[in-house]
């Protein structure tokens, strides 16, 4: 038997580094400062919008859960007239005006070296965010699962054959399995090689259908680079 942690270890063998992502999108100073972490860089904190200012003034009924409370507040906010919302809108405008002044002063206080360091950090954080978004969007398209290797099938068989209740035991199984795999003859590995080949063929068939679907839905940017090129050639 395998618990969730062990399954995750096995899963990591076939899923590691499947989603690479790069970007050369231009960055601007305004967007840079709008996304910096205030606590880390000491920059002014972006003010709350008018709805959040309204939310802060509401008192939660002890019988309501956090989800129920925010839902009820959101309903009240949507039901309010523009006149009723105006005090919070005005408060937000005042805070936003002061924020811009504080932000300008903060930016002016930075040296050229500090600006370069912050901008470089921003680029890295932005790429990470874009990668997360890309992976999330791709997951929603239900892409085919990559084919497992012969090793993946072998290690799965080893875990299915023993009971593992801790990460330490899992590590021992992996160690023993690796030693056994390296000592096996080609004919002993052949059943796992056959399974891997069949899985590879399955993946190729499903990817063919997936590429066509992504073309119909105009989402080829979510395809791996190899298949993006295939889609481009077909479009041409």
C-alpha positions as CSV (number, residue, x, y, z in Angstrom):
1,X,0.0,0.0,0.0
2,X,1.1,3.6,-0.7
3,X,0.1,6.7,1.1
4,X,-0.4,10.1,-0.6
5,X,3.2,11.1,0.1
6,X,4.6,8.1,-1.6
7,X,2.4,8.5,-4.6
8,X,3.6,12.1,-4.9
9,X,7.2,10.8,-4.9
10,X,6.5,8.4,-7.7
11,X,4.5,11.1,-9.6
12,X,7.4,13.4,-9.5
13,X,9.6,11.1,-11.5
14,X,7.4,11.5,-14.6
15,X,6.2,15.1,-14.1
16,X,9.4,16.9,-13.1
17,X,10.4,19.8,-15.4
18,X,7.6,19.2,-17.9
19,X,6.6,22.8,-18.1
20,X,9.3,25.2,-19.1
21,X,8.4,28.9,-19.6
22,X,10.3,32.0,-20.7
23,X,9.2,35.5,-21.5
24,X,10.7,38.6,-23.1
25,X,7.8,40.9,-22.4
26,X,8.6,44.5,-21.8
27,X,8.5,45.9,-18.3
28,X,7.6,49.3,-17.2
29,X,8.5,51.2,-14.1
30,X,4.8,51.8,-13.1
31,X,3.9,48.1,-13.3
32,X,7.2,47.3,-11.6
33,X,6.4,49.4,-8.5
34,X,2.8,48.3,-8.5
35,X,3.8,44.7,-7.9
36,X,6.8,45.0,-5.5
37,X,6.3,43.6,-2.1
38,X,6.0,46.5,0.3
39,X,7.3,44.6,3.3
40,X,10.4,43.5,1.5
41,X,11.4,46.8,-0.2
42,X,9.9,49.4,2.1
43,X,7.9,51.0,-0.6
44,X,4.5,52.5,0.1
45,X,1.6,50.1,0.3
46,X,-0.9,50.2,-2.4
47,X,-4.3,51.5,-0.9
48,X,-7.4,49.4,-0.7
49,X,-10.1,50.0,-3.3
50,X,-13.5,51.4,-2.3
51,X,-15.1,48.0,-1.8
52,X,-12.3,46.9,0.6
53,X,-12.7,50.1,2.5
54,X,-16.4,49.3,2.9
55,X,-15.6,45.8,3.9
56,X,-13.2,47.0,6.7
57,X,-16.1,48.9,8.3
58,X,-18.4,45.9,8.5
59,X,-18.6,43.8,11.7
60,X,-18.8,40.0,11.4
61,X,-21.6,38.1,13.1
62,X,-20.0,35.4,15.2
63,X,-22.5,32.9,13.7
64,X,-21.2,33.5,10.2
65,X,-18.2,31.8,8.6
66,X,-15.6,34.0,6.9
67,X,-17.0,32.9,3.5
68,X,-20.6,33.6,4.5
69,X,-19.5,37.0,5.9
70,X,-17.7,38.2,2.8
71,X,-20.5,36.9,0.6
72,X,-23.1,38.9,2.6
73,X,-21.0,42.0,2.5
74,X,-20.5,41.7,-1.3
75,X,-24.3,41.4,-1.7
76,X,-24.8,44.5,0.3
77,X,-22.2,46.4,-1.7
78,X,-23.8,45.4,-5.0
79,X,-27.2,46.5,-3.7
80,X,-25.9,50.0,-2.7
81,X,-26.6,53.0,-4.8
82,X,-23.8,55.1,-6.3
83,X,-24.6,57.8,-3.7
84,X,-24.2,55.3,-0.9
85,X,-20.9,54.1,-2.3
86,X,-19.5,57.6,-2.9
87,X,-17.9,58.1,0.5
88,X,-15.8,55.0,0.0
89,X,-15.0,56.1,-3.5
90,X,-13.8,59.5,-2.3
91,X,-11.8,57.9,0.5
92,X,-10.1,55.7,-2.0
93,X,-9.3,58.6,-4.3
94,X,-7.6,60.5,-1.4
95,X,-5.6,57.4,-0.4
96,X,-4.6,56.8,-4.0
97,X,-3.5,60.4,-4.5
98,X,-1.3,60.2,-1.4
99,X,0.0,56.8,-2.5
100,X,1.2,58.3,-5.8
101,X,3.0,61.1,-4.0
102,X,4.6,58.6,-1.6
103,X,5.6,56.3,-4.4
104,X,7.2,59.1,-6.3
105,X,9.2,60.1,-3.3
106,X,10.2,56.5,-2.7
107,X,11.4,56.1,-6.3
108,X,13.4,59.3,-6.1
109,X,15.2,58.1,-3.0
110,X,16.6,55.0,-4.8
111,X,20.1,54.9,-6.2
112,X,20.7,53.7,-9.7
113,X,22.1,50.4,-8.2
114,X,19.0,49.9,-6.1
115,X,16.7,50.5,-9.1
116,X,18.6,47.9,-11.1
117,X,18.4,45.4,-8.3
118,X,14.7,45.9,-7.7
119,X,13.9,45.8,-11.5
120,X,15.9,42.5,-11.8
121,X,14.0,41.0,-8.9
122,X,10.7,42.2,-10.4
123,X,11.5,40.5,-13.7
124,X,12.2,37.2,-12.0
125,X,9.0,37.4,-9.9
126,X,7.0,38.3,-13.0
127,X,8.3,35.3,-14.9
128,X,7.4,33.1,-11.9
129,X,3.8,34.5,-11.9
130,X,3.5,34.1,-15.7
131,X,4.7,30.5,-15.4
132,X,2.1,29.8,-12.7
133,X,-0.6,31.3,-14.9
134,X,0.6,29.4,-17.9
135,X,0.5,26.1,-16.1
136,X,-2.9,26.8,-14.6
137,X,-4.3,27.7,-18.1
138,X,-2.7,24.7,-19.6
139,X,-4.1,22.4,-16.9
140,X,-7.6,23.7,-17.6
141,X,-7.3,22.4,-21.2
142,X,-6.9,18.8,-19.9
143,X,-3.7,18.0,-21.9
144,X,-2.7,14.3,-22.3
145,X,-0.5,12.8,-19.6
146,X,3.1,12.3,-20.7
147,X,4.1,8.7,-21.3
148,X,5.9,6.9,-18.5
149,X,9.4,5.5,-19.0
150,X,10.4,1.9,-18.4
151,X,11.9,3.0,-15.1
152,X,8.7,4.7,-14.1
153,X,6.8,1.4,-14.6
154,X,9.4,-0.6,-12.8
155,X,9.5,1.7,-9.7
156,X,5.7,1.7,-9.6
157,X,5.7,-2.1,-9.5
158,X,8.2,-2.1,-6.6
159,X,6.0,0.3,-4.6
160,X,2.9,-1.8,-5.3
161,X,4.7,-4.9,-4.0
162,X,5.5,-3.5,-0.6
163,X,3.8,-1.5,2.1
164,X,5.3,1.9,2.7
165,X,4.2,4.1,5.6
166,X,6.9,6.8,5.7
167,X,9.2,8.9,3.5
168,X,12.1,7.1,5.0
169,X,10.7,3.7,4.0
170,X,10.0,5.2,0.5
171,X,13.6,6.3,0.2
172,X,14.8,2.8,1.1
173,X,12.5,1.3,-1.5
174,X,13.8,3.8,-4.1
175,X,17.4,3.0,-3.2
176,X,16.9,-0.8,-3.4
177,X,14.9,-0.5,-6.6
178,X,17.6,1.6,-8.3
179,X,20.3,-1.0,-7.4
180,X,18.0,-3.8,-8.7
181,X,17.2,-2.0,-11.9
182,X,20.9,-1.4,-12.7
183,X,21.7,-5.1,-12.2
184,X,18.8,-6.4,-14.4
185,X,19.5,-7.9,-17.8
186,X,17.8,-6.3,-20.9
187,X,15.4,-9.2,-21.2
188,X,14.3,-8.7,-17.5
189,X,13.6,-5.0,-18.3
190,X,11.8,-5.8,-21.5
191,X,8.3,-6.0,-20.0
192,X,8.7,-2.5,-18.6
193,X,10.2,-1.3,-21.9
194,X,7.1,-2.7,-23.7
195,X,4.8,-0.8,-21.4
196,X,6.7,2.4,-21.9
197,X,6.6,2.0,-25.7
198,X,2.8,1.5,-25.6
199,X,2.4,4.5,-23.4
200,X,4.5,6.6,-25.7
201,X,2.3,5.6,-28.7
202,X,-0.8,6.4,-26.6
203,X,0.6,9.8,-25.8
204,X,1.4,10.5,-29.4
205,X,-2.1,9.7,-30.5
206,X,-3.7,11.8,-27.8
207,X,-1.3,14.7,-28.5
208,X,-2.3,14.7,-32.1
209,X,-6.0,15.1,-31.1
210,X,-5.0,17.7,-28.5
211,X,-3.1,19.9,-31.0
212,X,-6.1,19.9,-33.3
213,X,-8.3,20.9,-30.4
214,X,-6.0,23.7,-29.3
215,X,-6.0,25.0,-32.9
216,X,-9.7,25.0,-33.0
217,X,-9.9,26.8,-29.7
218,X,-7.0,29.2,-30.7
219,X,-4.9,28.2,-27.7
220,X,-1.8,26.9,-29.4
221,X,0.3,29.2,-27.2
222,X,-0.3,26.7,-24.4
223,X,1.2,23.8,-26.4
224,X,4.8,22.7,-25.8
225,X,7.2,24.5,-28.2
226,X,7.6,21.4,-30.3
227,X,3.9,21.1,-31.0
228,X,3.5,24.9,-31.4
229,X,5.8,24.5,-34.4
230,X,3.7,21.7,-35.8
231,X,0.6,23.8,-35.4
232,X,2.3,26.7,-37.2
233,X,3.3,24.5,-40.1
234,X,-0.2,23.3,-40.4
235,X,-1.6,26.8,-40.3
236,X,0.8,27.8,-43.0
